[in-house]
Amino acid sequence: METLKIKDEFIKLGQALKLAGVVMSGVDAKFVIQDGLVKVNGAPELQRGKKLYDGDKFEYDGKEFVIKAVN
């Protein structure tokens, strides 16, 4: 499991996928989320704008990530 460090209180799921390097663009993120290929905290997530906070986990394409807010 990889850690994604963010400076804000939250990051949107589409942005997190781009930051993690598993998609190349927001359009790519939109399609993989709409197709039900992304899980947040173990459940499929269909909202690209879903806010992820410190400790939230998401997975895509066999890779897992956890959000870590750093101030």
CHARMM-style PDB file with segment names, atoms N, HN, CA, C and O in Angstrom:
ATOM      1  N   MET     1       0.845  -1.178   0.000  1.00  0.00      PROA
ATOM      2  CA  MET     1       0.000   0.000   0.000  1.00  0.00      PROA
ATOM      3  C   MET     1       0.891   1.243   0.000  1.00  0.00      PROA
ATOM      4  O   MET     1       1.818   1.372   0.800  1.00  0.00      PROA
ATOM      5  N   GLU     2       0.577   2.153  -0.927  1.00  0.00      PROA
ATOM      6  HN  GLU     2      -0.175   2.049  -1.578  1.00  0.00      PROA
ATOM      7  CA  GLU     2       1.340   3.390  -1.034  1.00  0.00      PROA
ATOM      8  C   GLU     2       0.620   4.513  -0.302  1.00  0.00      PROA
ATOM      9  O   GLU     2      -0.605   4.500  -0.181  1.00  0.00      PROA
ATOM     10  N   THR     3       1.381   5.479   0.182  1.00  0.00      PROA
ATOM     11  HN  THR     3       2.376   5.490   0.083  1.00  0.00      PROA
ATOM     12  CA  THR     3       0.830   6.636   0.877  1.00  0.00      PROA
ATOM     13  C   THR     3       0.849   7.846  -0.046  1.00  0.00      PROA
ATOM     14  O   THR     3       1.869   8.159  -0.660  1.00  0.00      PROA
ATOM     15  N   LEU     4      -0.295   8.523  -0.136  1.00  0.00      PROA
ATOM     16  HN  LEU     4      -1.124   8.269   0.363  1.00  0.00      PROA
ATOM     17  CA  LEU     4      -0.384   9.772  -0.891  1.00  0.00      PROA
ATOM     18  C   LEU     4      -0.468  10.909   0.111  1.00  0.00      PROA
ATOM     19  O   LEU     4      -1.427  10.996   0.878  1.00  0.00      PROA
ATOM     20  N   LYS     5       0.523  11.771   0.108  1.00  0.00      PROA
ATOM     21  HN  LYS     5       1.302  11.700  -0.515  1.00  0.00      PROA
ATOM     22  CA  LYS     5       0.543  12.894   1.038  1.00  0.00      PROA
ATOM     23  C   LYS     5      -0.136  14.099   0.401  1.00  0.00      PROA
ATOM     24  O   LYS     5       0.165  14.479  -0.731  1.00  0.00      PROA
ATOM     25  N   ILE     6      -1.064  14.690   1.156  1.00  0.00      PROA
ATOM     26  HN  ILE     6      -1.309  14.381   2.075  1.00  0.00      PROA
ATOM     27  CA  ILE     6      -1.758  15.884   0.687  1.00  0.00      PROA
ATOM     28  C   ILE     6      -1.581  17.006   1.700  1.00  0.00      PROA
ATOM     29  O   ILE     6      -1.404  16.754   2.892  1.00  0.00      PROA
ATOM     30  N   LYS     7      -1.630  18.238   1.226  1.00  0.00      PROA
ATOM     31  HN  LYS     7      -1.774  18.443   0.258  1.00  0.00      PROA
ATOM     32  CA  LYS     7      -1.440  19.395   2.104  1.00  0.00      PROA
ATOM     33  C   LYS     7      -2.760  19.984   2.576  1.00  0.00      PROA
ATOM     34  O   LYS     7      -2.794  20.734   3.552  1.00  0.00      PROA
ATOM     35  N   ASP     8      -3.847  19.650   1.889  1.00  0.00      PROA
ATOM     36  HN  ASP     8      -3.820  19.041   1.096  1.00  0.00      PROA
ATOM     37  CA  ASP     8      -5.156  20.176   2.259  1.00  0.00      PROA
ATOM     38  C   ASP     8      -5.903  19.186   3.137  1.00  0.00      PROA
ATOM     39  O   ASP     8      -5.412  18.094   3.423  1.00  0.00      PROA
ATOM     40  N   GLU     9      -7.096  19.582   3.558  1.00  0.00      PROA
ATOM     41  HN  GLU     9      -7.495  20.469   3.325  1.00  0.00      PROA
ATOM     42  CA  GLU     9      -7.923  18.730   4.414  1.00  0.00      PROA
ATOM     43  C   GLU     9      -8.407  17.497   3.668  1.00  0.00      PROA
ATOM     44  O   GLU     9      -8.562  16.430   4.262  1.00  0.00      PROA
ATOM     45  N   PHE    10      -8.649  17.640   2.349  1.00  0.00      PROA
ATOM     46  HN  PHE    10      -8.523  18.507   1.867  1.00  0.00      PROA
ATOM     47  CA  PHE    10      -9.150  16.530   1.551  1.00  0.00      PROA
ATOM     48  C   PHE    10      -8.631  16.658   0.124  1.00  0.00      PROA
ATOM     49  O   PHE    10      -8.094  17.692  -0.274  1.00  0.00      PROA
ATOM     50  N   ILE    11      -8.809  15.577  -0.633  1.00  0.00      PROA
ATOM     51  HN  ILE    11      -9.245  14.737  -0.310  1.00  0.00      PROA
ATOM     52  CA  ILE    11      -8.524  15.565  -2.069  1.00  0.00      PROA
ATOM     53  C   ILE    11      -9.661  14.816  -2.732  1.00  0.00      PROA
ATOM     54  O   ILE    11     -10.172  13.839  -2.185  1.00  0.00      PROA
ATOM     55  N   LYS    12     -10.059  15.272  -3.912  1.00  0.00      PROA
ATOM     56  HN  LYS    12      -9.643  16.066  -4.356  1.00  0.00      PROA
ATOM     57  CA  LYS    12     -11.128  14.587  -4.631  1.00  0.00      PROA
ATOM     58  C   LYS    12     -10.564  13.331  -5.291  1.00  0.00      PROA
ATOM     59  O   LYS    12      -9.390  13.275  -5.655  1.00  0.00      PROA
ATOM     60  N   LEU    13     -11.412  12.344  -5.434  1.00  0.00      PROA
ATOM     61  HN  LEU    13     -12.366  12.389  -5.138  1.00  0.00      PROA
ATOM     62  CA  LEU    13     -10.990  11.036  -5.933  1.00  0.00      PROA
ATOM     63  C   LEU    13     -10.301  11.128  -7.288  1.00  0.00      PROA
ATOM     64  O   LEU    13      -9.258  10.505  -7.487  1.00  0.00      PROA
ATOM     65  N   GLY    14     -10.856  11.885  -8.218  1.00  0.00      PROA
ATOM     66  HN  GLY    14     -11.703  12.391  -8.057  1.00  0.00      PROA
ATOM     67  CA  GLY    14     -10.238  12.034  -9.540  1.00  0.00      PROA
ATOM     68  C   GLY    14      -8.839  12.603  -9.453  1.00  0.00      PROA
ATOM     69  O   GLY    14      -7.934  12.167 -10.164  1.00  0.00      PROA
ATOM     70  N   GLN    15      -8.663  13.595  -8.564  1.00  0.00      PROA
ATOM     71  HN  GLN    15      -9.398  13.949  -7.986  1.00  0.00      PROA
ATOM     72  CA  GLN    15      -7.346  14.200  -8.370  1.00  0.00      PROA
ATOM     73  C   GLN    15      -6.383  13.204  -7.730  1.00  0.00      PROA
ATOM     74  O   GLN    15      -5.199  13.169  -8.067  1.00  0.00      PROA
ATOM     75  N   ALA    16      -6.894  12.402  -6.814  1.00  0.00      PROA
ATOM     76  HN  ALA    16      -7.855  12.431  -6.540  1.00  0.00      PROA
ATOM     77  CA  ALA    16      -6.053  11.412  -6.139  1.00  0.00      PROA
ATOM     78  C   ALA    16      -5.542  10.367  -7.129  1.00  0.00      PROA
ATOM     79  O   ALA    16      -4.388   9.946  -7.050  1.00  0.00      PROA
ATOM     80  N   LEU    17      -6.392   9.953  -8.050  1.00  0.00      PROA
ATOM     81  HN  LEU    17      -7.329  10.295  -8.114  1.00  0.00      PROA
ATOM     82  CA  LEU    17      -5.964   8.985  -9.059  1.00  0.00      PROA
ATOM     83  C   LEU    17      -4.847   9.558  -9.928  1.00  0.00      PROA
ATOM     84  O   LEU    17      -3.900   8.852 -10.274  1.00  0.00      PROA
ATOM     85  N   LYS    18      -4.960  10.835 -10.278  1.00  0.00      PROA
ATOM     86  HN  LYS    18      -5.729  11.408  -9.997  1.00  0.00      PROA
ATOM     87  CA  LYS    18      -3.908  11.479 -11.079  1.00  0.00      PROA
ATOM     88  C   LYS    18      -2.638  11.622 -10.256  1.00  0.00      PROA
ATOM     89  O   LYS    18      -1.547  11.344 -10.753  1.00  0.00      PROA
ATOM     90  N   LEU    19      -2.762  12.053  -9.001  1.00  0.00      PROA
ATOM     91  HN  LEU    19      -3.648  12.279  -8.597  1.00  0.00      PROA
ATOM     92  CA  LEU    19      -1.592  12.213  -8.130  1.00  0.00      PROA
ATOM     93  C   LEU    19      -0.865  10.884  -7.935  1.00  0.00      PROA
ATOM     94  O   LEU    19       0.364  10.841  -7.868  1.00  0.00      PROA
ATOM     95  N   ALA    20      -1.628   9.814  -7.847  1.00  0.00      PROA
ATOM     96  HN  ALA    20      -2.626   9.849  -7.901  1.00  0.00      PROA
ATOM     97  CA  ALA    20      -1.037   8.483  -7.661  1.00  0.00      PROA
ATOM     98  C   ALA    20      -0.355   7.978  -8.931  1.00  0.00      PROA
ATOM     99  O   ALA    20       0.433   7.034  -8.887  1.00  0.00      PROA
ATOM    100  N   GLY    21      -0.664   8.613 -10.063  1.00  0.00      PROA
ATOM    101  HN  GLY    21      -1.305   9.380 -10.099  1.00  0.00      PROA
ATOM    102  CA  GLY    21      -0.038   8.216 -11.320  1.00  0.00      PROA
ATOM    103  C   GLY    21      -0.677   7.005 -11.982  1.00  0.00      PROA
ATOM    104  O   GLY    21      -0.080   6.398 -12.872  1.00  0.00      PROA
ATOM    105  N   VAL    22      -1.885   6.648 -11.559  1.00  0.00      PROA
ATOM    106  HN  VAL    22      -2.370   7.141 -10.836  1.00  0.00      PROA
ATOM    107  CA  VAL    22      -2.540   5.470 -12.148  1.00  0.00      PROA
ATOM    108  C   VAL    22      -3.434   5.831 -13.329  1.00  0.00      PROA
ATOM    109  O   VAL    22      -3.850   4.949 -14.079  1.00  0.00      PROA
ATOM    110  N   VAL    23      -3.736   7.126 -13.503  1.00  0.00      PROA
ATOM    111  HN  VAL    23      -3.398   7.843 -12.893  1.00  0.00      PROA
ATOM    112  CA  VAL    23      -4.416   7.626 -14.697  1.00  0.00      PROA
ATOM    113  C   VAL    23      -3.649   8.848 -15.180  1.00  0.00      PROA
ATOM    114  O   VAL    23      -2.942   9.501 -14.413  1.00  0.00      PROA
ATOM    115  N   MET    24      -3.803   9.144 -16.466  1.00  0.00      PROA
ATOM    116  HN  MET    24      -4.378   8.614 -17.089  1.00  0.00      PROA
ATOM    117  CA  MET    24      -3.041  10.254 -17.045  1.00  0.00      PROA
ATOM    118  C   MET    24      -3.781  11.585 -16.998  1.00  0.00      PROA
ATOM    119  O   MET    24      -3.154  12.644 -16.984  1.00  0.00      PROA
ATOM    120  N   SER    25      -5.120  11.538 -16.976  1.00  0.00      PROA
ATOM    121  HN  SER    25      -5.630  10.677 -16.988  1.00  0.00      PROA
ATOM    122  CA  SER    25      -5.886  12.785 -17.034  1.00  0.00      PROA
ATOM    123  C   SER    25      -7.179  12.649 -16.255  1.00  0.00      PROA
ATOM    124  O   SER    25      -7.562  11.561 -15.825  1.00  0.00      PROA
ATOM    125  N   GLY    26      -7.844  13.790 -16.084  1.00  0.00      PROA
ATOM    126  HN  GLY    26      -7.533  14.674 -16.433  1.00  0.00      PROA
ATOM    127  CA  GLY    26      -9.139  13.789 -15.428  1.00  0.00      PROA
ATOM    128  C   GLY    26     -10.179  13.013 -16.210  1.00  0.00      PROA
ATOM    129  O   GLY    26     -11.073  12.401 -15.625  1.00  0.00      PROA
ATOM    130  N   VAL    27     -10.067  13.034 -17.536  1.00  0.00      PROA
ATOM    131  HN  VAL    27      -9.340  13.531 -18.011  1.00  0.00      PROA
ATOM    132  CA  VAL    27     -10.994  12.272 -18.375  1.00  0.00      PROA
ATOM    133  C   VAL    27     -10.819  10.776 -18.127  1.00  0.00      PROA
ATOM    134  O   VAL    27     -11.799  10.042 -18.003  1.00  0.00      PROA
ATOM    135  N   ASP    28      -9.568  10.331 -18.055  1.00  0.00      PROA
ATOM    136  HN  ASP    28      -8.772  10.927 -18.155  1.00  0.00      PROA
ATOM    137  CA  ASP    28      -9.303   8.918 -17.744  1.00  0.00      PROA
ATOM    138  C   ASP    28      -9.884   8.552 -16.376  1.00  0.00      PROA
ATOM    139  O   ASP    28     -10.500   7.499 -16.213  1.00  0.00      PROA
ATOM    140  N   ALA    29      -9.679   9.437 -15.399  1.00  0.00      PROA
ATOM    141  HN  ALA    29      -9.179  10.293 -15.532  1.00  0.00      PROA
ATOM    142  CA  ALA    29     -10.201   9.194 -14.051  1.00  0.00      PROA
ATOM    143  C   ALA    29     -11.719   9.075 -14.089  1.00  0.00      PROA
ATOM    144  O   ALA    29     -12.294   8.189 -13.457  1.00  0.00      PROA
ATOM    145  N   LYS    30     -12.362   9.969 -14.829  1.00  0.00      PROA
ATOM    146  HN  LYS    30     -11.894  10.688 -15.342  1.00  0.00      PROA
ATOM    147  CA  LYS    30     -13.821   9.943 -14.941  1.00  0.00      PROA
ATOM    148  C   LYS    30     -14.315   8.593 -15.437  1.00  0.00      PROA
ATOM    149  O   LYS    30     -15.255   8.029 -14.878  1.00  0.00      PROA
ATOM    150  N   PHE    31     -13.686   8.074 -16.481  1.00  0.00      PROA
ATOM    151  HN  PHE    31     -12.922   8.532 -16.935  1.00  0.00      PROA
ATOM    152  CA  PHE    31     -14.146   6.815 -17.065  1.00  0.00      PROA
ATOM    153  C   PHE    31     -13.907   5.616 -16.143  1.00  0.00      PROA
ATOM    154  O   PHE    31     -14.791   4.769 -16.014  1.00  0.00      PROA
ATOM    155  N   VAL    32     -12.748   5.521 -15.504  1.00  0.00      PROA
ATOM    156  HN  VAL    32     -12.030   6.209 -15.609  1.00  0.00      PROA
ATOM    157  CA  VAL    32     -12.512   4.355 -14.640  1.00  0.00      PROA
ATOM    158  C   VAL    32     -13.419   4.397 -13.410  1.00  0.00      PROA
ATOM    159  O   VAL    32     -13.819   3.354 -12.894  1.00  0.00      PROA
ATOM    160  N   ILE    33     -13.744   5.610 -12.942  1.00  0.00      PROA
ATOM    161  HN  ILE    33     -13.420   6.458 -13.362  1.00  0.00      PROA
ATOM    162  CA  ILE    33     -14.660   5.729 -11.800  1.00  0.00      PROA
ATOM    163  C   ILE    33     -16.080   5.367 -12.234  1.00  0.00      PROA
ATOM    164  O   ILE    33     -16.757   4.593 -11.557  1.00  0.00      PROA
ATOM    165  N   GLN    34     -16.532   5.920 -13.355  1.00  0.00      PROA
ATOM    166  HN  GLN    34     -15.982   6.549 -13.905  1.00  0.00      PROA
ATOM    167  CA  GLN    34     -17.879   5.617 -13.858  1.00  0.00      PROA
ATOM    168  C   GLN    34     -18.062   4.135 -14.149  1.00  0.00      PROA
ATOM    169  O   GLN    34     -19.162   3.604 -14.001  1.00  0.00      PROA
ATOM    170  N   ASP    35     -16.997   3.468 -14.561  1.00  0.00      PROA
ATOM    171  HN  ASP    35     -16.103   3.900 -14.681  1.00  0.00      PROA
ATOM    172  CA  ASP    35     -17.072   2.041 -14.873  1.00  0.00      PROA
ATOM    173  C   ASP    35     -17.029   1.161 -13.622  1.00  0.00      PROA
ATOM    174  O   ASP    35     -17.074  -0.065 -13.727  1.00  0.00      PROA
ATOM    175  N   GLY    36     -16.943   1.780 -12.436  1.00  0.00      PROA
ATOM    176  HN  GLY    36     -16.907   2.776 -12.351  1.00  0.00      PROA
ATOM    177  CA  GLY    36     -16.960   1.029 -11.181  1.00  0.00      PROA
ATOM    178  C   GLY    36     -15.662   0.306 -10.883  1.00  0.00      PROA
ATOM    179  O   GLY    36     -15.661  -0.683 -10.150  1.00  0.00      PROA
ATOM    180  N   LEU    37     -14.551   0.785 -11.440  1.00  0.00      PROA
ATOM    181  HN  LEU    37     -14.552   1.588 -12.035  1.00  0.00      PROA
ATOM    182  CA  LEU    37     -13.265   0.108 -11.269  1.00  0.00      PROA
ATOM    183  C   LEU    37     -12.474   0.596 -10.061  1.00  0.00      PROA
ATOM    184  O   LEU    37     -11.409   0.057  -9.759  1.00  0.00      PROA
ATOM    185  N   VAL    38     -12.988   1.614  -9.365  1.00  0.00      PROA
ATOM    186  HN  VAL    38     -13.853   2.051  -9.610  1.00  0.00      PROA
ATOM    187  CA  VAL    38     -12.277   2.197  -8.220  1.00  0.00      PROA
ATOM    188  C   VAL    38     -13.070   1.919  -6.948  1.00  0.00      PROA
ATOM    189  O   VAL    38     -14.288   2.090  -6.910  1.00  0.00      PROA
ATOM    190  N   LYS    39     -12.359   1.490  -5.911  1.00  0.00      PROA
ATOM    191  HN  LYS    39     -11.370   1.351  -5.942  1.00  0.00      PROA
ATOM    192  CA  LYS    39     -12.985   1.272  -4.609  1.00  0.00      PROA
ATOM    193  C   LYS    39     -12.431   2.277  -3.610  1.00  0.00      PROA
ATOM    194  O   LYS    39     -11.236   2.572  -3.604  1.00  0.00      PROA
ATOM    195  N   VAL    40     -13.307   2.795  -2.775  1.00  0.00      PROA
ATOM    196  HN  VAL    40     -14.278   2.556  -2.780  1.00  0.00      PROA
ATOM    197  CA  VAL    40     -12.912   3.686  -1.688  1.00  0.00      PROA
ATOM    198  C   VAL    40     -13.323   3.012  -0.383  1.00  0.00      PROA
ATOM    199  O   VAL    40     -14.493   2.687  -0.180  1.00  0.00      PROA
ATOM    200  N   ASN    41     -12.361   2.810   0.486  1.00  0.00      PROA
ATOM    201  HN  ASN    41     -11.410   3.074   0.322  1.00  0.00      PROA
ATOM    202  CA  ASN    41     -12.593   2.143   1.769  1.00  0.00      PROA
ATOM    203  C   ASN    41     -13.340   0.819   1.574  1.00  0.00      PROA
ATOM    204  O   ASN    41     -14.227   0.466   2.351  1.00  0.00      PROA
ATOM    205  N   GLY    42     -12.954   0.097   0.514  1.00  0.00      PROA
ATOM    206  HN  GLY    42     -12.234   0.384  -0.117  1.00  0.00      PROA
ATOM    207  CA  GLY    42     -13.470  -1.239   0.274  1.00  0.00      PROA
ATOM    208  C   GLY    42     -14.758  -1.337  -0.528  1.00  0.00      PROA
ATOM    209  O   GLY    42     -15.193  -2.440  -0.858  1.00  0.00      PROA
ATOM    210  N   ALA    43     -15.384  -0.189  -0.852  1.00  0.00      PROA
ATOM    211  HN  ALA    43     -15.030   0.707  -0.584  1.00  0.00      PROA
ATOM    212  CA  ALA    43     -16.648  -0.214  -1.590  1.00  0.00      PROA
ATOM    213  C   ALA    43     -16.493   0.504  -2.933  1.00  0.00      PROA
ATOM    214  O   ALA    43     -15.784   1.507  -3.015  1.00  0.00      PROA
ATOM    215  N   PRO    44     -17.142   0.005  -3.979  1.00  0.00      PROA
ATOM    216  CA  PRO    44     -17.066   0.689  -5.273  1.00  0.00      PROA
ATOM    217  C   PRO    44     -17.568   2.127  -5.160  1.00  0.00      PROA
ATOM    218  O   PRO    44     -18.573   2.385  -4.497  1.00  0.00      PROA
ATOM    219  N   GLU    45     -16.879   3.054  -5.800  1.00  0.00      PROA
ATOM    220  HN  GLU    45     -16.063   2.845  -6.339  1.00  0.00      PROA
ATOM    221  CA  GLU    45     -17.245   4.471  -5.749  1.00  0.00      PROA
ATOM    222  C   GLU    45     -17.455   4.985  -7.163  1.00  0.00      PROA
ATOM    223  O   GLU    45     -16.612   4.774  -8.035  1.00  0.00      PROA
ATOM    224  N   LEU    46     -18.576   5.659  -7.394  1.00  0.00      PROA
ATOM    225  HN  LEU    46     -19.261   5.830  -6.686  1.00  0.00      PROA
ATOM    226  CA  LEU    46     -18.921   6.137  -8.726  1.00  0.00      PROA
ATOM    227  C   LEU    46     -18.869   7.660  -8.841  1.00  0.00      PROA
ATOM    228  O   LEU    46     -19.171   8.208  -9.902  1.00  0.00      PROA
ATOM    229  N   GLN    47     -18.492   8.345  -7.770  1.00  0.00      PROA
ATOM    230  HN  GLN    47     -18.246   7.900  -6.909  1.00  0.00      PROA
ATOM    231  CA  GLN    47     -18.438   9.812  -7.779  1.00  0.00      PROA
ATOM    232  C   GLN    47     -16.996  10.295  -7.924  1.00  0.00      PROA
ATOM    233  O   GLN    47     -16.164  10.065  -7.046  1.00  0.00      PROA
ATOM    234  N   ARG    48     -16.712  10.961  -9.034  1.00  0.00      PROA
ATOM    235  HN  ARG    48     -17.388  11.147  -9.747  1.00  0.00      PROA
ATOM    236  CA  ARG    48     -15.374  11.487  -9.272  1.00  0.00      PROA
ATOM    237  C   ARG    48     -15.008  12.545  -8.233  1.00  0.00      PROA
ATOM    238  O   ARG    48     -13.841  12.685  -7.869  1.00  0.00      PROA
ATOM    239  N   GLY    49     -16.007  13.286  -7.759  1.00  0.00      PROA
ATOM    240  HN  GLY    49     -16.955  13.172  -8.055  1.00  0.00      PROA
ATOM    241  CA  GLY    49     -15.767  14.353  -6.794  1.00  0.00      PROA
ATOM    242  C   GLY    49     -15.782  13.905  -5.346  1.00  0.00      PROA
ATOM    243  O   GLY    49     -15.748  14.740  -4.442  1.00  0.00      PROA
ATOM    244  N   LYS    50     -15.833  12.599  -5.109  1.00  0.00      PROA
ATOM    245  HN  LYS    50     -15.861  11.921  -5.843  1.00  0.00      PROA
ATOM    246  CA  LYS    50     -15.831  12.068  -3.738  1.00  0.00      PROA
ATOM    247  C   LYS    50     -14.612  12.597  -2.995  1.00  0.00      PROA
ATOM    248  O   LYS    50     -13.485  12.473  -3.473  1.00  0.00      PROA
ATOM    249  N   LYS    51     -14.840  13.190  -1.819  1.00  0.00      PROA
ATOM    250  HN  LYS    51     -15.756  13.291  -1.430  1.00  0.00      PROA
ATOM    251  CA  LYS    51     -13.740  13.751  -1.035  1.00  0.00      PROA
ATOM    252  C   LYS    51     -13.082  12.667  -0.194  1.00  0.00      PROA
ATOM    253  O   LYS    51     -13.753  11.918   0.516  1.00  0.00      PROA
ATOM    254  N   LEU    52     -11.772  12.596  -0.285  1.00  0.00      PROA
ATOM    255  HN  LEU    52     -11.227  13.204  -0.861  1.00  0.00      PROA
ATOM    256  CA  LEU    52     -10.993  11.643   0.502  1.00  0.00      PROA
ATOM    257  C   LEU    52     -10.238  12.414   1.576  1.00  0.00      PROA
ATOM    258  O   LEU    52      -9.583  13.417   1.297  1.00  0.00      PROA
ATOM    259  N   TYR    53     -10.342  11.931   2.798  1.00  0.00      PROA
ATOM    260  HN  TYR    53     -10.874  11.115   3.025  1.00  0.00      PROA
ATOM    261  CA  TYR    53      -9.707  12.580   3.937  1.00  0.00      PROA
ATOM    262  C   TYR    53      -8.583  11.709   4.485  1.00  0.00      PROA
ATOM    263  O   TYR    53      -8.395  10.571   4.054  1.00  0.00      PROA
ATOM    264  N   ASP    54      -7.846  12.254   5.433  1.00  0.00      PROA
ATOM    265  HN  ASP    54      -7.998  13.179   5.783  1.00  0.00      PROA
ATOM    266  CA  ASP    54      -6.748  11.543   6.079  1.00  0.00      PROA
ATOM    267  C   ASP    54      -7.213  10.163   6.543  1.00  0.00      PROA
ATOM    268  O   ASP    54      -8.200  10.046   7.270  1.00  0.00      PROA
ATOM    269  N   GLY    55      -6.509   9.140   6.127  1.00  0.00      PROA
ATOM    270  HN  GLY    55      -5.708   9.235   5.537  1.00  0.00      PROA
ATOM    271  CA  GLY    55      -6.831   7.770   6.530  1.00  0.00      PROA
ATOM    272  C   GLY    55      -7.702   7.015   5.541  1.00  0.00      PROA
ATOM    273  O   GLY    55      -7.798   5.790   5.615  1.00  0.00      PROA
ATOM    274  N   ASP    56      -8.341   7.725   4.616  1.00  0.00      PROA
ATOM    275  HN  ASP    56      -8.263   8.720   4.556  1.00  0.00      PROA
ATOM    276  CA  ASP    56      -9.150   7.037   3.610  1.00  0.00      PROA
ATOM    277  C   ASP    56      -8.254   6.229   2.678  1.00  0.00      PROA
ATOM    278  O   ASP    56      -7.114   6.607   2.406  1.00  0.00      PROA
ATOM    279  N   LYS    57      -8.784   5.125   2.200  1.00  0.00      PROA
ATOM    280  HN  LYS    57      -9.710   4.818   2.420  1.00  0.00      PROA
ATOM    281  CA  LYS    57      -8.033   4.245   1.296  1.00  0.00      PROA
ATOM    282  C   LYS    57      -8.794   4.102  -0.010  1.00  0.00      PROA
ATOM    283  O   LYS    57     -10.025   4.095  -0.025  1.00  0.00      PROA
ATOM    284  N   PHE    58      -8.063   3.990  -1.096  1.00  0.00      PROA
ATOM    285  HN  PHE    58      -7.063   3.996  -1.084  1.00  0.00      PROA
ATOM    286  CA  PHE    58      -8.699   3.687  -2.374  1.00  0.00      PROA
ATOM    287  C   PHE    58      -7.835   2.720  -3.140  1.00  0.00      PROA
ATOM    288  O   PHE    58      -6.626   2.634  -2.926  1.00  0.00      PROA
ATOM    289  N   GLU    59      -8.473   1.989  -4.039  1.00  0.00      PROA
ATOM    290  HN  GLU    59      -9.455   2.058  -4.213  1.00  0.00      PROA
ATOM    291  CA  GLU    59      -7.742   1.012  -4.835  1.00  0.00      PROA
ATOM    292  C   GLU    59      -8.221   1.026  -6.275  1.00  0.00      PROA
ATOM    293  O   GLU    59      -9.397   1.248  -6.566  1.00  0.00      PROA
ATOM    294  N   TYR    60      -7.272   0.783  -7.160  1.00  0.00      PROA
ATOM    295  HN  TYR    60      -6.317   0.603  -6.923  1.00  0.00      PROA
ATOM    296  CA  TYR    60      -7.553   0.718  -8.590  1.00  0.00      PROA
ATOM    297  C   TYR    60      -6.474  -0.113  -9.254  1.00  0.00      PROA
ATOM    298  O   TYR    60      -5.292   0.038  -8.945  1.00  0.00      PROA
ATOM    299  N   ASP    61      -6.865  -0.975 -10.150  1.00  0.00      PROA
ATOM    300  HN  ASP    61      -7.825  -1.098 -10.400  1.00  0.00      PROA
ATOM    301  CA  ASP    61      -5.941  -1.765 -10.960  1.00  0.00      PROA
ATOM    302  C   ASP    61      -4.950  -2.562 -10.099  1.00  0.00      PROA
ATOM    303  O   ASP    61      -3.774  -2.685 -10.443  1.00  0.00      PROA
ATOM    304  N   GLY    62      -5.442  -3.095  -8.982  1.00  0.00      PROA
ATOM    305  HN  GLY    62      -6.397  -2.995  -8.702  1.00  0.00      PROA
ATOM    306  CA  GLY    62      -4.609  -3.911  -8.113  1.00  0.00      PROA
ATOM    307  C   GLY    62      -3.664  -3.141  -7.209  1.00  0.00      PROA
ATOM    308  O   GLY    62      -2.862  -3.741  -6.493  1.00  0.00      PROA
ATOM    309  N   LYS    63      -3.750  -1.827  -7.232  1.00  0.00      PROA
ATOM    310  HN  LYS    63      -4.401  -1.339  -7.814  1.00  0.00      PROA
ATOM    311  CA  LYS    63      -2.885  -1.001  -6.384  1.00  0.00      PROA
ATOM    312  C   LYS    63      -3.736  -0.329  -5.303  1.00  0.00      PROA
ATOM    313  O   LYS    63      -4.861   0.106  -5.550  1.00  0.00      PROA
ATOM    314  N   GLU    64      -3.164  -0.257  -4.098  1.00  0.00      PROA
ATOM    315  HN  GLU    64      -2.250  -0.610  -3.897  1.00  0.00      PROA
ATOM    316  CA  GLU    64      -3.869   0.355  -2.975  1.00  0.00      PROA
ATOM    317  C   GLU    64      -3.116   1.576  -2.492  1.00  0.00      PROA
ATOM    318  O   GLU    64      -1.885   1.606  -2.470  1.00  0.00      PROA
ATOM    319  N   PHE    65      -3.890   2.595  -2.100  1.00  0.00      PROA
ATOM    320  HN  PHE    65      -4.889   2.571  -2.117  1.00  0.00      PROA
ATOM    321  CA  PHE    65      -3.313   3.851  -1.633  1.00  0.00      PROA
ATOM    322  C   PHE    65      -4.044   4.312  -0.390  1.00  0.00      PROA
ATOM    323  O   PHE    65      -5.236   4.054  -0.223  1.00  0.00      PROA
ATOM    324  N   VAL    66      -3.323   4.993   0.478  1.00  0.00      PROA
ATOM    325  HN  VAL    66      -2.354   5.203   0.343  1.00  0.00      PROA
ATOM    326  CA  VAL    66      -3.927   5.593   1.666  1.00  0.00      PROA
ATOM    327  C   VAL    66      -3.592   7.077   1.663  1.00  0.00      PROA
ATOM    328  O   VAL    66      -2.483   7.472   1.306  1.00  0.00      PROA
ATOM    329  N   ILE    67      -4.556   7.889   2.063  1.00  0.00      PROA
ATOM    330  HN  ILE    67      -5.458   7.567   2.353  1.00  0.00      PROA
ATOM    331  CA  ILE    67      -4.386   9.342   2.098  1.00  0.00      PROA
ATOM    332  C   ILE    67      -3.766   9.733   3.427  1.00  0.00      PROA
ATOM    333  O   ILE    67      -4.201   9.273   4.483  1.00  0.00      PROA
ATOM    334  N   LYS    68      -2.751  10.581   3.374  1.00  0.00      PROA
ATOM    335  HN  LYS    68      -2.398  10.955   2.516  1.00  0.00      PROA
ATOM    336  CA  LYS    68      -2.099  11.089   4.579  1.00  0.00      PROA
ATOM    337  C   LYS    68      -2.029  12.604   4.463  1.00  0.00      PROA
ATOM    338  O   LYS    68      -1.331  13.133   3.598  1.00  0.00      PROA
ATOM    339  N   ALA    69      -2.753  13.303   5.335  1.00  0.00      PROA
ATOM    340  HN  ALA    69      -3.320  12.873   6.038  1.00  0.00      PROA
ATOM    341  CA  ALA    69      -2.713  14.767   5.341  1.00  0.00      PROA
ATOM    342  C   ALA    69      -1.512  15.221   6.168  1.00  0.00      PROA
ATOM    343  O   ALA    69      -1.330  14.805   7.313  1.00  0.00      PROA
ATOM    344  N   VAL    70      -0.709  16.071   5.570  1.00  0.00      PROA
ATOM    345  HN  VAL    70      -0.857  16.408   4.640  1.00  0.00      PROA
ATOM    346  CA  VAL    70       0.454  16.621   6.274  1.00  0.00      PROA
ATOM    347  C   VAL    70       0.312  18.130   6.344  1.00  0.00      PROA
ATOM    348  O   VAL    70      -0.005  18.779   5.347  1.00  0.00      PROA
ATOM    349  N   ASN    71       0.546  18.682   7.516  1.00  0.00      PROA
ATOM    350  HN  ASN    71       0.803  18.155   8.326  1.00  0.00      PROA
ATOM    351  CA  ASN    71       0.411  20.133   7.682  1.00  0.00      PROA
ATOM    352  C   ASN    71       1.737  20.772   7.940  1.00  0.00      PROA
ATOM    353  OT1 ASN    71       1.815  21.989   8.105  1.00  0.00      PROA
TER     354      ASN     71
END
